[in-house]
Structure formats: structure tokens, C-alpha cells
């Protein structure tokens, strides 16, 4: 077993480094050395299920195969693991200078940065690995603490870059401020003491606001940080400080978001600032200013989000009838740290944590009923405000349940939901989505929002991506939670006209509306691949799991339609990758699980002008080292045909050739001459429509064994007959044209000297020609034409002149010619 440890008396930098180290050492277990104190202890308890941290006495030293040490290189600070020095490899990540007596490290990195978090973050960035928002928050707390908010002398530019990266990943800055508190200097402490004597906390619509005032003669340094200190001390969401300094009275305001202090002080007191920080000079007495401030809070307060709009649904559960060992297997398959336990009627009887089940199994209690290890569930009503849900998370071991009237789980709220709360960038993106959606799609969304009050509906995938890029598409993909796709499809057809179809086995439906909008509906699902390249097993799940099964981050975003308000859900950094115009796979094994995702990525890259992320390029290299599962052939065939149907297929093919995929996946070796033919084929556009089969005909020439190629990927063998016409051009152009437009264009591109010959219609004998030869209109004309046509089919006549000669002969035999 590999373990990850920090030093005794763990601080936030050591904790954050350990969390990031898990991405470099998958499967390694975090182990706590010594005790925990203060805020670090509170945070580790809140994240207990996610961290799954073992105590040092829970680890048998003889089972340890590697020790990963974070934020120290001293053996005396790692508790019992010191005894393993010289027996197992040690990997060290640290930012302190090396010194004699440090641990002998076989790997890791020691860099002179302001925090060890930065050391590991730089490695993750270089490898294209992106931590979960919750992990980014824990790491940012360590970075902030060890650099003093990027103000300590040891802070480097790399620390700032690492901080920016963690924020892009979704680090919760409000949480970090709550965890890591600053310390004012002596002068500011005196002012702080006076402010604390007069502080008063009021609550308005779930928002706690601190109001206070103080006076001082002369300059007081660092006044603004005092506002944050008061917010931390009194656990409030906003603070107003009225300060009488010499002859002037100042108002300093800070807010965590819901209260727009910039607009408040600007409109009521002539001040300035933005929604979270503002300042004003006011000519009035402090007590009267405070009264005016308290009176005006409600007018500048945004509505507090309700639990029903934030919770995840449907809820994954474990039956009370399972044993602890069986429940643990289910939790590991689903990837959850805890789940509600339900009885036979589906009613919640408690919540069980994976960590507790692991202990039960370790202590030989795995056969016991899972409900024996469950704790009382923390529940709240659906209309509970976010502020109450935040507090309840601490009481409910990181999860809060919403139950229906019968006691069945209706939704669940976890720390993951907490860190999904929208940022300012996401809110701007939401506005962009609304503005970009076509009118017909907006009508569908409005109709759904008006009609359905239960369940959840999300716009997902390419529709969200294209809307963020400012492109409109009449095709809509919707994911449903708690709703039946067939019933929603019927509703849309009744509302807008059209038709629909249902695939019960897959939990999907498709509606083709009379307005021209096409809607694909599916329940939220997750999938599991039994082996690389095989077809996945799909089962109902939650939106987050549904998004997790997608190919690229830019396709793994969702726009919530119901319940309102509309929210952009971006769990994997798709918005950032969209801005950077890169395609990044969601998972390290994404291409191994489904090789067709590679070509799908190249199609997107060619169409949108995006580049492949370094992680995608790494996965391509790994994919090409492995043999392909036969089950993948059908999906590879489909993706190739979709690529050949793109507006510019040659771009996709060039990318595939660049990464070795044409030969690696399809066994195709395209020669320079064949590339020239493909270029000539594409040059027919846009004047002519080029069928994808035209490209396929040319690619068949790149297959060492075309028959085996067709058989492997399931294409009809008739393509072989057509292929011979390309390899051995016939005497008659009709032989090519009769095979269809695709072969005709492929022939013209491959044999440019015969392009006009094969495409120019050949003149055939007509009734008018016979009349000009002297025949009278009548049945005899049709009879001769039919005989000439039959001779043409038998290959007895080739071309107009031979047909004319035969017609003269027949006219003479029938006695209908008036020619001399």
C-alpha cells in the first residue's frame, strides 16, 4: 500500500499538498500523523468522507510499499513512518530548503516556492491534470496560508500563477477566507477592539450583517482587512464599518455576494466600489449613518437561493437489507463517500459513510447489516435557504437530505453542490447562452419551465457548447431527472405539433417538432466499460454522473432549465477550455475506454478550430500501443463516416494522419498521390455536394487489403466492385456513373485527366433522331428505341454513332427508312 503523509500538527499547506499528491499517486491513501487542531481539524472533519484519511495507527507498517511525504523532509516529523527509511522508497514534495539529515528521496520535487501546494500544482499543470473544485479549495487554503495571502517575502510569481490556476478550477475563495484568518498589527488591533465593542449583528432574509463604528485620531493602517476580520469573527455575510478619523467620517463595506454594497453606498451615500467592496465619505454622525445602513439593507439584497434549486436529484441509495461489505462494494462502484440507507418502502433510515464501512470490514464485521453502521440523516425542507443548508452540512457530515411526505429521498445537498455555486464568469456565460439560443429553442425551454414543477431538466452537450460560442443550433439535447422522457416528448408534440419516438430500453425519446426544432430526451445516466473498447453498461444516475461519462470538458457542461433559476453547471472546467480553445478529455482512460472518442475530438477540432490538449495527445500515444477490441469497430466506422460528412473532411483526415490514427486505428496508409486526389475531391465543394462515400472510395485505395477492411468495419462488399472501376477505368463512362454520384466524383478526383469524360453526359439515341432519319411518329419509333436500349445494355453498341448505325439497320429491316 502506498501512503501520503504530512508533518505532525498538520497545517493547510500540508493538507492541500496531500490532496493534490493523490492525483500524482492514484490509489495511495492519505494518513494523518499526530493530532489536528483549530480550523484544520474542522475542515478535515467536514471533508472526512472525501479525504478518507486514515489514522497512523490504522496502517500496518509492513504493508506499506511507498511513502509520499508532503511539506516536510524531516524524518522526525512523520511519526511512525520514520521507521521505514531505508526499507521502502520515499517521495518528497516540499518548499523548504534542503538540509543535512533530510529524508532520502527517490522522487518528488523540492522547489523554493512560497508553499508546497505550488510545487505539486506546477507538476499537475504540466501534465494536464485538473483537480476537483473541492480539492482546489483545500489546496488554495494552503497556498493562501503559507504565503500570507501572497504577501510574505518568500512568495514567488509561480505562487500567484498556481493561485490563479486553482481559482480557475473552482477554488472557493469565501471558504478559504473563512478557514484562514489574517492578523492585524498593533494599531489596527486597537481599532478592532473598539469596533468589536460596538458591533451589532442583524439578519435579513438569511443574510447576517455586522454594523459597527469607531473613532481614532490620525492614520490607521490596513483598515480594509479589519472588515474581513470582523466578517470572520462574527461569521457574517457582510459588514459595514463607520470610522470617524480626524475630521472625516468614512464608511467601509464588504460583502460575500448577495448584498450589493457598491450600489448601496453609491445610491444612498454617494460612494463607489463594486458589489463586494465599497467606500463612501459621509457628513453625519456615526449612529445615524448606521441606522440608515440598517434600514436600507433589504433594498439591495438579492434573493437567497433555496435548497430545492441547488440539490442533486435523483438520490443514489443503498438498501438496508445489504450487508456492510455489499454496501461498500456498491459505494466503490458509484464513487461516493456516503449514501442514504433506505428500507423496503424506500424510506430513509439513516446515512452511512464509506469510511465507516471500510472500518467495519477491516474489523471483521462486514457481514453485519449496513443499517447498523448508519447515522441519523440531517434533513431540511426543499424551501430551506442556502444559509441554513450551509450550516446543516457541518451537522450532517457533509450531506443534507430533502425528503418527500412519505420519508423517501427527494434530493441531496453535499459539499460538491456547495462548490458548484456560480461564479461571476459563469453568470456572464449564462447570459451568453440565453442570448445565443434560437427562438424555437427558447420557446421549448419556456414551455418546459412553465409546465413542470417537479423534477429537473438540463440542456446539455453540444447545444451548450455552441451557444457559448455564439452559434445557434435547432437540435436540443435534454437530460431529465425525475421525469419520463416519453411523457415530456408527448407534451412537446402536443404543444408545438410534430412527431416523436420512444426507446424504452435506453430511457430515451426523440421529438421532431413542427417548428423545425429536434429534441433528444434522456434520463440522467452513467456508464461502465467492462473492458477497454467494449460497449458500456448504462444505468440511471444523476446529472453529475451523466456529465462524467462524456468525452471532452467542452461537451460536459449543462444549462439548468428546471428548477429555475437557470444555472450553468461546469464541473470539469469546460468554460475555461472553451476560452482557451482546447479539447481536453474528461478522464485519463477516456480514449482507452472508447477509441471512437479520438476521431470525435478531431472532428470538433477541425470544425471549431480548436487544438488538442496535451493530455489528449498523451492518451492517443497510449491508445496506439494497445490492440483494439473488435467491439470498437462499429463505433469507429460510424465516427469515420461522420468525419467524412463534415464540411471539410480533409481537415479531419489530416489531423488523424498527423497523430498516426489513420494507420493506427484503421490500417490506412495514404500515399502523397492519394492525398492529392482527396484535395481535388474537396475542391468540388461548395459548388457540388460531395457524399461521404466519395471520400471512403478513395480511402479504400489506402487499405492494404480492402476486402478485409470492409469486413472488419462492416461495410457492404459491393464497395469492392466499385473499387475495381477506380483501379481499372472502364471504356464507357456510364459504367462509373451508373454506380452513383459518390463513385463518379471519386473517379474524377483520382483520374483528373478523365474528369470531364466521366462527368459529361453521353449522348444517346432519341426519338427525334429517328424522325430526322425519315421515320414517321408512331409505335415503330418506340420499338426501335427499345431494341437499341437493349443492345446498349448488352454492350453490343458503344456510343451514339454505333447506336445510330444500328437504328439505320433496323429501319431498313422494318421497311421504315426513306433514306436512299
Secondary structure, DSSP 8 states (H G I E B T S, - for coil): -EEEE--SS--HHHHHHHHHHHHHSTT-EEEE-S---HHHHHHHHHTHHHH--EEGGGS-GGG--EEEEES--BGGGSGGGGGGBTTBEEEEEE-S---TTB---SEEEE--SS-HHHHHHHHHHHHT----HHHHHHHHHHHHHHHTTTTSTT--HHHHHHHHHHHHTT--HHHHHHHS-----HHHHHHHHHHHHH-EEEEETTEEEEEEEEEESS--S--HHHHHHHHHHHT-SEEEEEEEETTEEEEEEEESSSB-HHHHHHHHHS-EEETTEEEEE--S-HHHHHHHHHHHGGGGB----BHHHHSBSS--EEETTSBHHHHHHHHHHHT-SEEEEE-TTSBEEEEEEHHHHHHHHHTT-TTSBGGGG-B---B--TT-BHHHHHHHHHHTTTEEEEE-TTSBEEEEEEHHHHTTS--HHHHHHHHHHHHHS-HHHHHHHHHHHHH--SSEEEEETHHHHHHHTT---SEEEEEEESS-HHHHHHHHHHHH-EEEEEEGGGTEEEEEETTS-EEEEEE-EEEEESSTTS-EEEEE--HHHHHHTSSBGGGSEEEEEESSS-EEEESSSHHHHHHHTEE-BSSTTHHHH-THHHHHHHHHHHHHT-EE-HHHHHHHHHHTTS---GGGHHHHHHHHHHHHTSTTHHHHHHHHHHTTHHHHHH-B---HHHHHHHHHHHTTTTTS---HHHHHHHHHTTBTTHHHHHHHHT--THHHHHHHHHHS--S-THHHHTT-HHHHHHHHHH-GGGHHHHHS------HHHHHHTT--SSHHHHHHHHHHHHHHHTTS--SHHHHHHHHHHHHHHHT-----
